[in-house]
């Protein structure tokens, strides 16, 4: 269970690709 709030915002801004992957993973976990 990865919580987007737990991830440091700097890390998301640092890697836009990672942000997309994280968003996809979050969507998969929600379903």
C-alpha distance matrix in Angstrom:
0.0 3.8 6.3 9.6 11.7 10.6 11.9 15.7 17.6 20.2 17.9 17.3 21.1 22.0 20.6 20.7 19.7 16.4 15.9 16.7 14.3 11.4 12.8 13.1 9.6 8.5 11.4 10.5 7.2 9.6 12.2
3.8 0.0 3.8 6.4 8.8 7.7 8.2 12.1 13.9 16.4 14.2 13.6 17.3 18.2 17.0 17.3 16.6 13.2 12.6 14.0 11.9 8.6 10.4 11.5 8.4 7.3 10.9 10.9 8.4 10.5 13.7
6.3 3.8 0.0 3.8 5.3 5.3 6.9 10.5 12.0 15.1 13.6 12.8 16.3 17.8 17.1 17.2 17.3 14.1 12.6 14.4 13.2 9.5 10.5 12.6 10.2 7.9 11.4 12.6 10.0 10.9 14.5
9.6 6.4 3.8 0.0 3.8 5.4 5.3 8.4 8.9 12.1 11.0 9.5 12.8 14.7 14.2 14.0 14.6 11.6 9.5 11.7 11.4 7.7 8.3 11.3 10.0 7.8 11.1 13.1 11.6 12.0 15.6
11.7 8.8 5.3 3.8 0.0 3.8 5.5 7.5 8.2 11.8 11.7 10.8 13.6 15.7 16.1 16.2 17.5 14.5 12.3 15.0 15.0 11.4 11.9 15.1 13.8 11.3 14.4 16.5 14.6 14.6 18.4
10.6 7.7 5.3 5.4 3.8 0.0 3.8 6.4 8.8 11.6 11.0 11.3 14.3 15.7 16.1 17.0 17.9 14.5 13.2 16.1 15.5 11.9 13.4 16.2 14.3 12.4 16.0 17.4 15.2 16.0 19.7
11.9 8.2 6.9 5.3 5.5 3.8 0.0 3.8 6.3 8.6 7.3 7.8 11.0 12.0 12.4 13.6 14.5 11.1 10.2 13.4 12.9 9.7 11.8 14.7 13.1 12.1 15.7 17.1 15.6 16.8 20.3
15.7 12.1 10.5 8.4 7.5 6.4 3.8 0.0 3.8 5.4 5.5 7.0 9.2 10.1 11.5 13.2 14.9 12.0 11.1 14.8 14.9 12.2 14.1 17.3 16.3 15.3 18.7 20.5 19.2 20.3 23.7
17.6 13.9 12.0 8.9 8.2 8.8 6.3 3.8 0.0 3.8 5.3 5.1 6.3 8.5 10.2 11.1 13.6 11.5 9.7 13.4 14.5 12.0 13.2 16.7 16.5 15.4 18.3 20.7 19.9 20.5 23.9
20.2 16.4 15.1 12.1 11.8 11.6 8.6 5.4 3.8 0.0 3.8 5.4 5.2 5.9 8.7 10.6 13.3 11.5 10.7 14.5 15.5 13.8 15.4 18.7 18.6 18.1 21.0 23.1 22.6 23.6 26.8
17.9 14.2 13.6 11.0 11.7 11.0 7.3 5.5 5.3 3.8 0.0 3.8 5.5 4.9 6.4 8.9 10.7 8.4 8.5 12.2 12.6 11.1 13.4 16.2 15.9 16.0 19.0 20.6 20.3 21.8 24.8
17.3 13.6 12.8 9.5 10.8 11.3 7.8 7.0 5.1 5.4 3.8 0.0 3.8 5.4 5.5 6.3 8.5 6.6 5.3 9.0 10.2 8.8 10.4 13.4 13.8 13.7 16.3 18.3 18.4 19.5 22.4
21.1 17.3 16.3 12.8 13.6 14.3 11.0 9.2 6.3 5.2 5.5 3.8 0.0 3.8 5.5 6.1 9.4 8.9 7.7 10.9 12.9 12.1 13.1 16.2 17.1 17.0 19.2 21.5 21.9 22.7 25.5
22.0 18.2 17.8 14.7 15.7 15.7 12.0 10.1 8.5 5.9 4.9 5.4 3.8 0.0 3.8 6.5 9.1 8.5 9.0 12.1 13.3 13.1 14.9 17.4 18.0 18.6 21.0 22.8 23.2 24.6 27.2
20.6 17.0 17.1 14.2 16.1 16.1 12.4 11.5 10.2 8.7 6.4 5.5 5.5 3.8 0.0 3.8 5.4 5.3 6.5 9.0 10.1 10.6 12.5 14.5 15.3 16.5 18.6 20.1 21.0 22.5 24.9
20.7 17.3 17.2 14.0 16.2 17.0 13.6 13.2 11.1 10.6 8.9 6.3 6.1 6.5 3.8 0.0 3.8 5.4 5.0 6.5 8.8 9.7 10.6 12.6 14.2 15.2 16.7 18.6 19.9 21.0 23.1
19.7 16.6 17.3 14.6 17.5 17.9 14.5 14.9 13.6 13.3 10.7 8.5 9.4 9.1 5.4 3.8 0.0 3.8 5.3 5.2 6.4 8.6 9.9 10.8 12.4 14.2 15.5 16.8 18.5 20.0 21.7
16.4 13.2 14.1 11.6 14.5 14.5 11.1 12.0 11.5 11.5 8.4 6.6 8.9 8.5 5.3 5.4 3.8 0.0 3.8 5.4 5.0 6.0 8.4 9.8 10.3 12.0 14.1 15.1 16.1 18.0 20.1
15.9 12.6 12.6 9.5 12.3 13.2 10.2 11.1 9.7 10.7 8.5 5.3 7.7 9.0 6.5 5.0 5.3 3.8 0.0 3.8 5.4 5.0 6.1 8.6 9.7 10.3 12.2 14.2 15.1 16.3 18.6
16.7 14.0 14.4 11.7 15.0 16.1 13.4 14.8 13.4 14.5 12.2 9.0 10.9 12.1 9.0 6.5 5.2 5.4 3.8 0.0 3.8 5.4 5.1 6.2 8.6 9.8 10.6 12.4 14.3 15.3 17.0
14.3 11.9 13.2 11.4 15.0 15.5 12.9 14.9 14.5 15.5 12.6 10.2 12.9 13.3 10.1 8.8 6.4 5.0 5.4 3.8 0.0 3.8 5.4 5.1 6.1 8.5 9.8 10.5 12.2 14.2 15.7
11.4 8.6 9.5 7.7 11.4 11.9 9.7 12.2 12.0 13.8 11.1 8.8 12.1 13.1 10.6 9.7 8.6 6.0 5.0 5.4 3.8 0.0 3.8 5.4 5.0 6.0 8.6 9.8 10.4 12.1 14.4
12.8 10.4 10.5 8.3 11.9 13.4 11.8 14.1 13.2 15.4 13.4 10.4 13.1 14.9 12.5 10.6 9.9 8.4 6.1 5.1 5.4 3.8 0.0 3.8 5.4 5.0 6.2 8.7 9.9 10.5 12.7
13.1 11.5 12.6 11.3 15.1 16.2 14.7 17.3 16.7 18.7 16.2 13.4 16.2 17.4 14.5 12.6 10.8 9.8 8.6 6.2 5.1 5.4 3.8 0.0 3.8 5.4 5.1 6.3 8.7 9.9 11.0
9.6 8.4 10.2 10.0 13.8 14.3 13.1 16.3 16.5 18.6 15.9 13.8 17.1 18.0 15.3 14.2 12.4 10.3 9.7 8.6 6.1 5.0 5.4 3.8 0.0 3.8 5.4 5.0 6.2 8.6 10.1
8.5 7.3 7.9 7.8 11.3 12.4 12.1 15.3 15.4 18.1 16.0 13.7 17.0 18.6 16.5 15.2 14.2 12.0 10.3 9.8 8.5 6.0 5.0 5.4 3.8 0.0 3.8 5.4 5.1 6.1 8.8
11.4 10.9 11.4 11.1 14.4 16.0 15.7 18.7 18.3 21.0 19.0 16.3 19.2 21.0 18.6 16.7 15.5 14.1 12.2 10.6 9.8 8.6 6.2 5.1 5.4 3.8 0.0 3.8 5.5 5.1 6.5
10.5 10.9 12.6 13.1 16.5 17.4 17.1 20.5 20.7 23.1 20.6 18.3 21.5 22.8 20.1 18.6 16.8 15.1 14.2 12.4 10.5 9.8 8.7 6.3 5.0 5.4 3.8 0.0 3.8 5.5 5.4
7.2 8.4 10.0 11.6 14.6 15.2 15.6 19.2 19.9 22.6 20.3 18.4 21.9 23.2 21.0 19.9 18.5 16.1 15.1 14.3 12.2 10.4 9.9 8.7 6.2 5.1 5.5 3.8 0.0 3.8 5.5
9.6 10.5 10.9 12.0 14.6 16.0 16.8 20.3 20.5 23.6 21.8 19.5 22.7 24.6 22.5 21.0 20.0 18.0 16.3 15.3 14.2 12.1 10.5 9.9 8.6 6.1 5.1 5.5 3.8 0.0 3.8
12.2 13.7 14.5 15.6 18.4 19.7 20.3 23.7 23.9 26.8 24.8 22.4 25.5 27.2 24.9 23.1 21.7 20.1 18.6 17.0 15.7 14.4 12.7 11.0 10.1 8.8 6.5 5.4 5.5 3.8 0.0
